[in-house]
Amino acid sequence: MFNVQCKEPLVVIKVGGKIVEEDATLQCLLDDFAAIPGYKVLVHGGGRSATKMAAKLGIETQMVGGRRITDAAMLQVVTMVYGGLINKNIVAGLQARGINALGLTGADLNVLLSDKRPVKEIDYGFVGDVKQANIEHLSSLIRQGIVPVMAPLTHDGKGHLLNTNADTIAGETAKAFSHHFDVTLVYCFEKPGVLLDENDDASVIPSIDKAKYRQLVDSGIINSGMIPKMDNAFGALDAGVSRVYITSSTAIDGQGGTLIIL
């Protein structure tokens, strides 16, 4: 899966919050991630933990179309949970497996600079849309054997952190890394890939190109949260990422899943 071409290979793994928030699935993920040879980056979510922490603090969670409204109080919560608890648990778990991991947000090393999402029909609050990825320093650290673990937070360059979609962070960093490495991007979640029938885990679609994607959207087979994931996948390929897979968190070694192709 991770074949060397002209550039050194790098794999960017994005893992959903549900997987890193439960100890059993987290431990399996860390075992599998640690076993991947060569250069690698892990990007994680953590939305359910943020919702639980907000409830403990008496802060109401507001979601619109599956996206979190991030006011000032919620920004404090997601910063604590994403950049602190979840991120550092992952880092500690990787250190225990001999992986010299470094936990960071998009503000660290100025890796990801974002614009605060403009208010239109909905005011999402302190939510960021990535406008620039600066991965030169991070690339140097990676070549020294350091493994970045990225939380879904960016910054605006004016002193404000911004809650940012983890799929987008994975896609934008993968694009930037593609100038330096032969990049494979893997979006992993609870299902074994993109399914023809969401109730049948054996119905994995082996590969999807843009034409087939449009057909699957029109037929309703691909819908809701899978659409932005697919859009990020095609955007990454258009920008120079070599390969994109959507697969299970238990198959991040490239065995199975759905290959996204142009």
N, C-alpha and C positions, 0 to 999 in steps of 0.2 A: 504493500500500500504506500509506503513512504520511500519511494525509490529516489536515489540521487540522480539529478540531471546535471545542469551546469552549476547550480547553486547548492549550497548545503541545505539539507532538508530541515524543516521546522514544522511541528504539528501544533495547531491551536485547538484546544478542546474547550467547548462551552458546555457547561453542565447546569441543568435546571435546579432551582432551589429545593424542590422536593427531595432530590437525591442527596444533596449535601446536608439537609436538615434532619435526616433520620440516620442514626448511628450505623445500622446494619448496611444500608446502601452506601453510606459515606465510606466505610471501611473497605468495601469491595471496590469502590471507585478508586480510592487511593492506592490500593494494591495494583489495579490494572494500569492506572496512570503512571505509577512509579516504574512499571515494567516496560513502558514504551521507551525504546532506545533513542538517543540523540537529543537534539534541542526540542523543547516543548514549553507551552504556555497553557495555564488553566484559567478560564474565566468562569465565574460562578454567579448564581442568583441567590435568592433568599427571601422571597416575598412572604411566604407563610410565616416565617419567624418574625419578620417585621410586623405583620398584622397581630401576631400573638403578643409581642412586646408592647405594641401600641395599646392594646386592650388592657394589659396590666397597668399601664400608666394613665389609663382613662382618656386616651386619645382615639377619636373616631377614625376609622378607615373608610375612605371614600374611593370607590372604583368606578370608572366609566369605560365601558367597552373593554374590560380586562386591564385597563391601565390605571395606575395609582395616582390619585390627586395628592401632590406633595406640598402641603403648606409648611410654614416654618417649624411647627411642632413635629410633623411627620418627617421632615428632613433630618431633624436631630435623631429620630428613631432609626431611620434607614442608615444613617451614618454610623451609629453605634452597632447596629446589627450586621450590616453588610461589611463595612470597613473594619469592624472590631471582632465581634463574636464569631461569625461564620468564617471570615477570612483567616483569622489567626488559628482557629481550630484546624482548618485545612493545612495551613503552614506547619503547625505542630505535628500533624499526622504525617506529612511528607518528610519532615526532618527525622521522624522515628523510622522512616523507611530508607534513610540514607540519601534523600533528595534535598539539596541545599536550596530551599524555597525562600522567596521574598514576597511578602504580601504587600499589595499596593492598590491605590485608587488611581483614577486618571489624573488627579492633581499631583501625585508624586512624579518627580522627574518631568513634569509638564507633559505627560504621555498623551492625554486626551483633553483637548480644549473644546468647549461646547458653547453654544448660544442657548440662553434660556428660551424655552418654547414660547412663541408669541401667543397672546390670548386671541382666540377666534370665537368659535361657538362655545368652547370650554376653556376655562383657566386651569391648566394642569399644575400651576404653581412652580416650584423649584425643580422642574424637569428639564434635562438638557438634551439638545440635539447636536451630535458631534460635528464639528466643522474642521478640525485639524488633528492629526495624529503625529506625534513626535517620538519616534521609537529608536533614534540613534543611540542614546545612552542605554536604553533597554537592550538593544541588539548587542552592544558591547558587553553588558553583564551576562547575557545569555551565552556568549562565546567564552565566558569565564566559568561556565558550568552552573550558573544561577538560574533557577526556574521561577519565573514570575507567576504569581497567583493574583488575578485581578478582580477586584470587587466592582459592582455596577454603579460606580460614582465617578463623575467627571468634575471639571471646574470651568468657570467662565473667564479666568484671568484677572478678575476684579475682586478676588477674595471670597467668592461664593462657591460652595459645593453644589452639585446638581445631581439628582437622581436620574440615572440613564439606563435604558434597556440593555440587559446583558447580551442579548443576541446582537444588538447593534455594536456594542463594545467589541465583541469577538470579531464581527465582520470588519469593522474599521481598523482594528489592530492587524488583522490578517492581511488586509489590503496594503497597509503601510509596510509590514514585514516582507511582503512579496517583492519589494525592491531590493532586498538583501538576501532573502532565502527562497528556497523552493517550498512553498507553503501548502500544507493540507489543513483544511478547516473542518472540524467535526462538531456538529450540533448533536448533542446526545440528550435523551430524555427517557421517559418510562417505556415507550413503545419501541419495537425493534426496527422501525423505519417508517416511511410514509406508507399508509395502508390503503388498499382498495376498499376494504370494509373495516371501519374503525372497531368493530366487535370481533374481528378475526385477526389475531396476531400473525397468522401464517400467510396473510395476503399482502406481504411486503412488495412494493413496486421496486424492482431492482435498480432502475435508472429513470430519470425524468429530465427531458430537455424543455426548452421554452415553449415549444408548440404543444407538447404533451401537458405541460403545466397549465396552459390556458384551457385545454380541454377538461382537465380535472377540476379546475375552478368553476368552469361553466356548468359542469355536471353536479357540482356540490360535493364531490368527493374530498377535495381540499377546501377547507373553510376555516373561519375564525383564526385562532392563534397560529395555525400552520402557514397562513398566507404571508405574514411579515417575516417568518423564518425563511420561507422560500425566496421572498424578495431579497432578503439579506444574502442568501446563498448565491443567487444569480448576480447580484451587485458585486460580490466578492470575485466571482469568476470573471466578470467583465473588467475588473480592475487589476487582474493579473494573478490571483490566487490559482494554484494549479488544480486542486481537487477540493470538492466539498461533499461531505457525507452527512446524512441525517440517520441516526441509528440509536440503539439502546446504549445506556451507560455501561452495560456489561459487554459491549462489543466495540470499544474504542480502539482496539488493535487492528481494526479494518476488516474483521470477519463479519460480513453481512451488512444489513442496512440498505439505504437508498443512496445511490450516487447521483449527484446533481451535475448535469453537463449542459454546455451551451448548445 
